[in-house]
Amino acid sequence: MTLSGYLDSCLRTWANRDASDRLRNAALGIAGETGEIVEVVKKSLYHGKLSDECRVLANGEIGDLFYYIIIYSHERGWLPADLAKIIGAENESWSSMQGAVKRQVSDEDIFTLAMKLSAASGKLSSFTLNHIRSEDVSDASVLRLEEVSARLSLAGALYAAIEIANRFGLNAEEIAAFNVSKLKARHPQGWQVL
């Protein structure tokens, strides 16, 4: 599965709201799911939770984060392939991205990875807040620099999530496929506006 294919599946369940609301929803989703992943890491490290239990929790939360990352990228008009390139993948397949993460051998512990994920999410939150507040700013060069930084932060969050998945012995493509099946079961007809 590619990121573009994953995006198509995710868009079936993405609400057709005002553009600003969609961006805010995606940003809140990233922040919230990042917190959930950090919580799983904490449970794994300090609460004596069994590794199988944490693997199941991590699988679900990382899948939810993948969803909001790809949706956020879409809402900003950024191509999925751009995220893959930033990570260093040869193409936009999940397996290529996971391979790129594995090739960039990291000796960082899972605590450090969780904090990097949290930091990337925070930077993205800051960008989103600034973007929403400054849509009428006349200095386009400042906005372009912030946008580059935001893309790097989004890719950094995706990278950290894949690396955390690796540490739990999870496969990024399987996580994405599981999340798509969960979304299809929850919304078989796609998103229905209430």
C-alpha positions as CSV (number, residue, x, y, z in Angstrom):
1,M,0.0,0.0,0.0
2,T,1.2,3.5,-0.8
3,L,0.6,6.7,1.1
4,S,-1.6,7.9,-1.7
5,G,-3.7,4.7,-1.5
6,Y,-3.9,5.1,2.2
7,L,-4.9,8.7,1.8
8,D,-7.7,7.7,-0.6
9,S,-9.0,5.2,2.1
10,C,-8.8,7.8,4.8
11,L,-10.6,10.5,2.9
12,R,-13.7,8.2,2.8
13,T,-14.1,8.9,6.5
14,W,-13.0,12.5,6.6
15,A,-15.8,15.0,7.3
16,N,-16.7,17.6,4.6
17,R,-16.4,20.6,6.8
18,D,-15.0,24.1,6.4
19,A,-11.3,24.0,5.4
20,S,-10.2,25.7,8.6
21,D,-12.1,23.2,10.7
22,R,-10.7,20.3,8.8
23,L,-7.1,21.6,9.4
24,R,-7.8,22.2,13.1
25,N,-9.4,18.7,13.4
26,A,-6.3,17.1,11.9
27,A,-3.9,19.1,14.0
28,L,-5.8,18.1,17.2
29,G,-5.8,14.5,16.0
30,I,-2.0,14.6,15.6
31,A,-1.6,16.1,19.1
32,G,-4.0,13.7,20.7
33,E,-2.7,10.5,19.1
34,T,0.9,11.6,19.9
35,G,-0.2,11.8,23.5
36,E,-1.7,8.3,23.3
37,I,1.5,6.8,21.8
38,V,3.6,8.5,24.5
39,E,1.2,7.0,27.1
40,V,1.8,3.5,25.6
41,V,5.5,4.0,25.8
42,K,5.2,5.2,29.4
43,K,3.1,2.1,30.3
44,S,5.7,-0.1,28.6
45,L,8.6,1.5,30.4
46,Y,7.3,2.3,33.9
47,H,4.0,0.5,34.6
48,G,5.0,-3.1,34.0
49,K,2.5,-3.6,31.2
50,L,3.1,-6.8,29.2
51,S,4.8,-6.3,25.9
52,D,1.9,-7.9,24.0
53,E,-0.6,-5.5,25.6
54,C,1.5,-2.6,24.6
55,R,2.0,-3.9,21.1
56,V,-1.8,-4.0,20.6
57,L,-2.2,-0.5,22.1
58,A,0.7,0.9,20.0
59,N,-0.7,-0.7,16.8
60,G,-4.0,1.1,17.2
61,E,-2.6,4.5,18.3
62,I,0.1,4.6,15.7
63,G,-2.5,3.8,13.0
64,D,-4.7,6.6,14.3
65,L,-1.6,8.9,14.1
66,F,-0.9,7.8,10.5
67,Y,-4.5,8.7,9.7
68,Y,-4.2,12.3,11.0
69,I,-0.7,12.8,9.5
70,I,-1.8,11.9,6.0
71,I,-5.0,13.9,6.3
72,Y,-3.1,16.9,7.7
73,S,-0.7,16.7,4.7
74,H,-3.7,16.6,2.4
75,E,-5.4,19.5,4.0
76,R,-2.2,21.6,3.6
77,G,-2.0,20.6,-0.1
78,W,1.2,18.6,0.5
79,L,1.8,15.4,-1.5
80,P,2.2,12.1,0.3
81,A,5.3,11.4,-1.8
82,D,6.9,14.5,-0.3
83,L,6.7,13.0,3.2
84,A,8.3,9.8,1.9
85,K,11.1,11.8,0.3
86,I,11.8,13.7,3.5
87,I,12.1,10.4,5.4
88,G,14.5,9.1,2.8
89,A,12.3,6.5,1.2
90,E,12.7,5.4,-2.4
91,N,9.0,5.7,-3.0
92,E,5.8,6.3,-1.0
93,S,5.1,2.7,-0.1
94,W,4.8,1.9,3.6
95,S,7.5,-0.8,3.3
96,S,9.9,1.6,1.6
97,M,9.4,4.2,4.4
98,Q,9.9,1.6,7.1
99,G,13.0,0.4,5.3
100,A,14.3,4.0,5.1
101,V,13.7,4.3,8.9
102,K,15.5,1.0,9.6
103,R,18.5,2.1,7.4
104,Q,19.0,5.2,9.4
105,V,20.2,3.1,12.3
106,S,19.2,4.7,15.6
107,D,20.6,3.9,18.9
108,E,18.0,6.1,20.6
109,D,15.9,4.5,23.2
110,I,12.1,4.4,23.0
111,F,11.8,7.2,25.6
112,T,13.9,9.5,23.3
113,L,11.8,8.6,20.3
114,A,8.6,9.3,22.2
115,M,9.9,12.7,23.2
116,K,11.0,13.4,19.5
117,L,7.5,12.5,18.4
118,S,6.0,14.8,21.0
119,A,8.4,17.6,20.0
120,A,7.5,17.2,16.3
121,S,3.8,17.3,17.2
122,G,4.3,20.5,19.3
123,K,6.1,22.2,16.4
124,L,3.3,21.3,14.1
125,S,0.7,22.6,16.6
126,S,2.6,25.9,16.7
127,F,2.7,26.2,12.9
128,T,-1.0,25.4,12.7
129,L,-1.9,28.0,15.3
130,N,0.3,30.6,13.6
131,H,-1.1,29.7,10.1
132,I,-4.7,30.0,11.3
133,R,-4.0,33.4,12.9
134,S,-1.9,34.8,10.1
135,E,-3.8,34.0,7.0
136,D,-3.7,37.7,6.2
137,V,0.0,38.2,6.9
138,S,1.7,40.0,4.0
139,D,5.2,38.5,4.5
140,A,4.9,35.5,2.3
141,S,8.6,34.5,2.8
142,V,8.0,34.0,6.5
143,L,5.0,31.8,5.8
144,R,7.0,29.7,3.3
145,L,9.8,29.2,5.8
146,E,7.2,28.2,8.4
147,E,5.6,25.8,5.9
148,V,9.0,24.1,5.2
149,S,9.5,23.7,8.9
150,A,6.0,22.3,9.3
151,R,6.6,19.7,6.6
152,L,9.8,18.7,8.3
153,S,7.9,18.4,11.6
154,L,5.2,16.3,10.0
155,A,7.7,14.0,8.4
156,G,9.6,13.9,11.7
157,A,6.4,12.8,13.5
158,L,5.8,10.1,10.9
159,Y,9.5,9.0,11.1
160,A,9.3,8.8,14.9
161,A,6.0,6.9,14.8
162,I,7.5,4.3,12.4
163,E,10.6,4.0,14.5
164,I,8.4,3.4,17.7
165,A,6.5,0.8,15.7
166,N,9.8,-0.9,14.9
167,R,10.7,-1.0,18.6
168,F,7.4,-2.7,19.4
169,G,8.0,-5.2,16.5
170,L,5.2,-3.7,14.4
171,N,5.1,-3.3,10.6
172,A,4.0,0.2,9.3
173,E,2.1,-1.3,6.3
174,E,0.2,-3.7,8.5
175,I,-0.6,-0.9,10.9
176,A,-2.0,1.2,8.0
177,A,-4.0,-1.8,6.6
178,F,-5.4,-2.5,10.1
179,N,-6.4,1.1,10.4
180,V,-8.1,1.1,7.0
181,S,-10.1,-2.0,8.0
182,K,-11.1,-0.4,11.3
183,L,-12.3,2.7,9.4
184,K,-14.3,0.7,6.9
185,A,-15.9,-1.2,9.7
186,R,-16.8,1.9,11.6
187,H,-18.0,3.9,8.5
188,P,-19.0,1.3,5.9
189,Q,-20.7,4.0,3.8
190,G,-18.0,6.6,4.4
191,W,-18.4,9.6,6.6
192,Q,-22.0,10.6,7.2
193,V,-22.5,14.2,8.3
194,L,-24.7,14.3,11.4
